[in-house]
């Protein structure tokens, strides 16, 4: 059938696409994902507009923060991966935001009570005790977390059935307990399950290269037979469907 691109062409395209930052525009026409109803960037922007000092943890390439229409007088972002640090610096410095190269693990390189707003979109691990430390009394943590068993249809396609602890590793109830143990008060906590569609094997390859914790150590060479099987399935049955989960997490540090 004319117009159908070969397995090798699609895989090469997915391998060649750059992975730095959190710009997902490459997937347009290749994959889709529903967005959560709360509109994280818009909601985060409203909180930024009312803040005096804000910190964006694990900013990636700075794309989400750059899309906020109004930032506070003091705005700082952290990032650990050097290619993302460079990308975020180029994007955010002209907007008056300082980018600090810092590891994801504690401690954050800031004084106690330095910020009245801490935000993060898809942190690898939210370290609530450290978040509480850098928040001023009355300050807010506003984030969108990856939820439990996100895109596990794709994960298990390559890795096989996963243990229950892996499925529940980002359980919002457990995160609530950890946040409260760190002294934070929960303001809003809700999770949504969202449909994802991969229209070709190139999109699968690029996604697994970009979101590296889904299939740890993923390479095309190591997974070529399974990739080819999935390619044939997509050709025969249509898009591969998975479901992401996202949790809106808002917490407040008590004033006293």
Legacy VTK file of the C-alpha trace (Angstrom):
# vtk DataFile Version 3.0
C-alpha trace
ASCII
DATASET POLYDATA
POINTS 256 float
0.000 0.000 0.000
1.450 3.356 -0.968
1.951 6.045 1.629
2.890 3.637 4.448
6.381 4.294 5.760
8.650 1.395 6.612
9.544 0.193 10.086
13.163 1.248 9.577
12.216 4.760 8.430
9.918 5.353 11.406
12.399 3.984 13.932
15.212 6.122 12.496
12.982 9.202 12.766
12.176 8.434 16.404
15.853 7.867 17.187
16.956 11.104 15.527
14.523 13.449 17.304
16.158 15.500 20.105
15.131 14.556 23.642
16.151 17.584 25.727
13.464 19.685 27.367
9.752 19.053 27.799
8.586 20.348 24.436
6.338 17.618 23.033
5.454 19.377 19.768
7.364 16.702 17.810
4.521 14.286 18.573
1.947 16.373 16.695
0.411 14.088 14.088
2.299 11.121 15.545
0.717 10.671 18.994
-1.972 12.259 21.163
-2.633 12.555 24.892
-5.646 13.973 26.668
-4.949 16.914 28.961
-6.132 17.116 32.577
-9.245 19.194 33.157
-7.532 21.603 35.565
-5.159 23.161 32.978
-1.937 23.119 34.988
0.001 25.847 33.182
-2.939 28.260 33.299
-3.597 27.556 36.986
0.083 27.804 37.836
0.279 31.117 35.986
-2.524 32.554 38.113
-0.588 31.666 41.266
2.665 33.036 39.843
0.993 36.379 39.197
0.224 36.758 42.910
3.568 35.514 44.257
6.592 37.505 45.456
9.237 34.762 45.191
8.695 31.511 43.277
10.686 28.351 42.645
10.071 25.889 39.799
11.641 22.529 40.693
12.892 20.271 37.867
11.926 22.763 35.181
13.127 20.583 32.296
13.830 22.890 29.372
11.815 25.671 31.037
8.940 25.423 28.555
6.097 25.375 31.094
7.484 28.260 33.132
8.214 30.275 29.988
4.544 30.027 29.036
3.395 31.842 32.177
2.297 35.375 31.271
3.438 37.038 34.515
6.233 35.922 36.833
6.961 37.280 40.328
9.818 39.721 41.060
12.014 36.786 42.146
11.666 33.667 40.005
14.096 30.742 40.143
14.145 27.346 38.436
16.225 24.245 39.153
17.230 21.460 36.769
19.669 18.567 37.041
20.256 17.313 33.472
22.950 19.430 31.735
21.265 19.567 28.280
18.074 20.787 29.952
20.010 23.298 32.066
21.416 24.839 28.899
18.038 24.900 27.172
16.225 26.345 30.204
18.903 29.010 30.674
18.590 30.162 27.067
14.803 30.255 27.330
14.297 31.684 30.825
17.164 34.126 31.372
15.740 36.653 28.893
12.495 36.454 30.905
14.249 37.390 34.150
14.296 33.891 35.635
17.450 32.460 37.189
18.220 28.812 36.339
20.227 26.885 38.939
21.907 23.575 38.089
21.043 21.365 41.057
20.505 17.641 41.640
16.953 16.359 42.013
17.729 14.984 45.479
17.843 17.183 48.614
19.039 19.577 49.716
17.826 22.412 47.530
20.466 25.184 47.382
18.229 27.800 49.023
17.692 29.165 52.510
14.780 28.234 54.752
11.604 30.128 53.902
13.035 31.586 50.678
9.835 31.251 48.587
6.131 31.825 48.974
5.380 29.591 45.962
7.007 26.323 44.869
5.792 24.658 41.677
6.735 21.581 39.704
5.339 19.765 36.690
6.072 16.035 36.763
8.824 15.916 39.395
10.608 12.565 39.482
10.183 12.475 43.272
8.588 15.261 45.333
10.748 15.687 48.446
8.098 17.207 50.689
10.312 17.890 53.707
12.627 19.967 51.504
9.700 21.722 49.828
8.302 22.612 53.238
11.715 23.898 54.350
12.108 26.417 51.513
8.485 27.609 51.734
7.621 30.625 53.837
4.828 30.186 56.410
1.590 30.482 54.460
3.373 29.531 51.215
1.974 27.142 48.613
3.228 24.064 46.786
1.359 23.709 43.484
2.280 20.834 41.200
1.157 18.294 38.667
2.515 14.853 39.477
2.621 11.735 37.342
0.067 9.369 38.867
0.158 5.627 39.550
0.677 3.122 36.714
0.976 5.888 34.118
1.290 4.525 30.555
1.686 1.039 32.000
0.140 -0.534 28.901
3.299 0.588 27.080
5.634 -0.251 29.966
4.278 -3.780 30.276
4.344 -4.326 26.513
8.135 -4.159 26.751
8.838 -5.287 30.314
5.996 -7.709 30.977
3.660 -7.622 34.005
4.957 -5.332 36.730
4.733 -5.935 40.488
2.031 -4.185 42.459
4.541 -1.914 44.192
5.646 -0.574 40.792
2.040 0.154 39.846
1.410 2.012 43.101
4.732 3.840 43.272
3.130 7.254 42.716
0.010 6.667 44.758
-1.586 10.057 45.636
-2.718 8.769 49.020
0.866 7.927 49.937
2.022 11.333 48.664
-0.638 13.003 50.808
0.679 11.176 53.870
4.271 12.174 53.100
3.302 15.816 52.580
1.345 15.914 55.833
4.235 14.262 57.675
6.420 17.121 56.411
3.996 19.616 57.981
2.060 20.647 54.865
-1.725 21.007 54.723
-3.443 19.556 51.644
-5.570 22.091 49.779
-6.419 20.131 46.624
-5.624 16.584 45.523
-7.214 14.861 42.505
-6.160 12.362 39.880
-7.346 11.819 36.301
-6.745 8.951 33.853
-6.113 10.196 30.318
-6.103 8.432 26.956
-2.885 8.264 24.922
-2.625 7.092 21.302
0.598 6.232 19.459
-0.032 6.334 15.709
3.317 4.897 14.656
6.352 3.099 16.021
8.504 6.220 15.626
6.417 7.961 18.286
6.889 4.997 20.627
10.652 5.079 20.115
10.905 8.799 20.753
8.628 8.640 23.816
10.688 5.877 25.441
13.920 7.765 24.670
12.511 10.990 26.128
10.700 9.632 29.196
13.594 7.438 30.262
12.086 5.998 33.433
9.275 4.209 31.564
11.505 1.412 30.202
14.844 1.909 31.976
17.814 1.560 29.667
15.624 1.514 26.560
17.468 1.267 23.243
16.201 0.357 19.807
18.889 -2.301 19.470
17.850 -4.080 22.664
14.114 -3.958 21.876
14.044 -4.224 18.081
12.048 -7.504 17.868
9.361 -6.205 20.216
9.290 -2.851 18.414
8.750 -4.630 15.116
5.884 -6.636 16.610
4.259 -3.443 17.845
4.759 -1.805 14.451
2.882 -4.668 12.813
0.100 -4.435 15.405
-0.351 -0.701 14.753
-0.522 -1.319 11.005
-3.129 -4.050 11.473
-5.270 -2.617 14.284
-4.655 1.122 14.470
-3.055 3.276 17.181
-1.580 1.698 20.295
-3.677 2.950 23.219
-2.323 3.588 26.715
-3.487 5.735 29.618
-1.468 8.309 31.516
-2.415 9.368 35.027
-1.917 12.862 36.394
-2.416 14.204 39.915
-3.053 17.827 40.795
-1.333 18.486 44.117
-1.756 21.703 46.082
-0.516 22.053 49.646
0.070 24.919 52.054
2.624 25.524 54.772
0.824 26.621 57.954
1.391 30.184 59.077
2.242 29.138 62.622
LINES 1 257
256 0 1 2 3 4 5 6 7 8 9 10 11 12 13 14 15 16 17 18 19 20 21 22 23 24 25 26 27 28 29 30 31 32 33 34 35 36 37 38 39 40 41 42 43 44 45 46 47 48 49 50 51 52 53 54 55 56 57 58 59 60 61 62 63 64 65 66 67 68 69 70 71 72 73 74 75 76 77 78 79 80 81 82 83 84 85 86 87 88 89 90 91 92 93 94 95 96 97 98 99 100 101 102 103 104 105 106 107 108 109 110 111 112 113 114 115 116 117 118 119 120 121 122 123 124 125 126 127 128 129 130 131 132 133 134 135 136 137 138 139 140 141 142 143 144 145 146 147 148 149 150 151 152 153 154 155 156 157 158 159 160 161 162 163 164 165 166 167 168 169 170 171 172 173 174 175 176 177 178 179 180 181 182 183 184 185 186 187 188 189 190 191 192 193 194 195 196 197 198 199 200 201 202 203 204 205 206 207 208 209 210 211 212 213 214 215 216 217 218 219 220 221 222 223 224 225 226 227 228 229 230 231 232 233 234 235 236 237 238 239 240 241 242 243 244 245 246 247 248 249 250 251 252 253 254 255
